[in-house]
């Protein structure tokens, strides 16, 4: 009798690479096309999370937990980046009443 773990199909690594490439491409497109600061932050987070997913997939594939530990530290730094970035967006909004990044040219000296 086969065990349950032998019956579970494992997703191949190339599908993880393809999926993470798609997510990263969506994030890059959002950064390059959108002018809203919040959407840009969300796109950067999407790119970071796609890299995290790929790092975890490679970590599981090679049976090495170091990649998963590294992902934990990336998520901590990412949370700090979001907190600082959103604080900057709030301060810019209070000053200019807009979060459009093209509007920030008026903040030059």
C-alpha positions in Angstrom: 0.0 0.0 0.0 1.4 3.4 -1.0 1.7 6.1 1.5 -0.2 9.4 1.1 3.0 11.3 0.4 3.8 9.2 -2.7 0.4 10.0 -4.2 0.8 13.8 -3.9 2.1 15.3 -7.1 4.8 17.8 -6.7 4.7 20.9 -8.9 7.8 20.9 -11.1 10.4 23.6 -10.5 10.1 25.0 -14.0 6.4 25.9 -13.4 7.5 27.9 -10.3 10.1 29.7 -12.4 7.5 30.5 -15.0 4.9 31.7 -12.5 7.5 33.8 -10.6 8.7 35.3 -13.9 5.1 36.2 -14.8 4.5 37.9 -11.3 7.8 39.8 -11.6 6.9 41.0 -15.1 3.6 42.3 -13.8 5.4 44.1 -11.0 7.9 45.7 -13.4 5.1 46.7 -15.7 3.2 48.3 -12.8 6.3 50.3 -11.8 7.0 51.5 -15.3 3.5 52.4 -16.4 1.6 53.6 -13.3 2.0 57.1 -11.9 0.3 56.5 -8.6 2.8 56.1 -5.7 0.7 53.5 -3.9 0.4 51.3 -7.0 4.1 51.6 -7.5 4.7 50.4 -3.9 2.3 47.5 -4.5 4.2 46.6 -7.7 7.5 46.6 -5.9 6.0 44.4 -3.2 4.7 42.0 -5.9 8.3 41.8 -7.4 9.7 41.1 -3.9 7.2 38.4 -3.2 7.7 36.7 -6.6 11.4 36.5 -5.7 10.6 35.2 -2.3 8.4 32.5 -3.8 11.1 31.4 -6.2 13.6 31.3 -3.4 11.4 29.1 -1.3 10.8 26.8 -4.3 14.5 26.4 -4.9 15.1 25.9 -1.2 12.5 23.1 -1.1 13.8 21.6 -4.3 17.4 21.5 -3.0 16.2 20.5 0.5 18.1 23.4 2.1 16.3 25.6 4.7 18.8 28.5 4.3 16.7 30.0 1.4 13.5 30.0 3.6 15.4 31.7 6.4 16.7 34.3 3.9 13.1 34.9 2.8 12.1 35.6 6.3 14.7 38.4 6.6 13.6 39.8 3.2 10.0 40.0 4.4 11.1 41.8 7.6 13.1 44.4 5.5 10.2 44.6 3.1 7.7 45.4 5.9 10.1 48.2 7.1 10.3 49.5 3.6 6.6 49.7 3.3 6.2 51.5 6.6 8.8 54.2 5.6 7.4 54.4 2.0 3.8 54.9 3.2 5.0 57.5 5.7 6.7 59.4 2.8 3.5 59.1 0.7 1.4 60.5 3.5 3.7 63.4 4.0 3.8 64.2 0.3 0.0 64.0 0.2 -0.3 66.4 3.1 1.9 68.9 1.3 0.7 68.6 -2.3 -2.8 67.0 -1.9 -1.8 64.4 -4.6 0.0 61.1 -4.8 0.8 61.4 -8.5 4.6 61.1 -8.9 4.6 63.5 -11.8 3.3 66.2 -9.4 6.4 65.8 -7.3 8.5 67.9 -9.7 7.1 71.0 -8.0 8.9 70.0 -4.8 12.3 71.0 -6.3 14.2 73.9 -4.8 
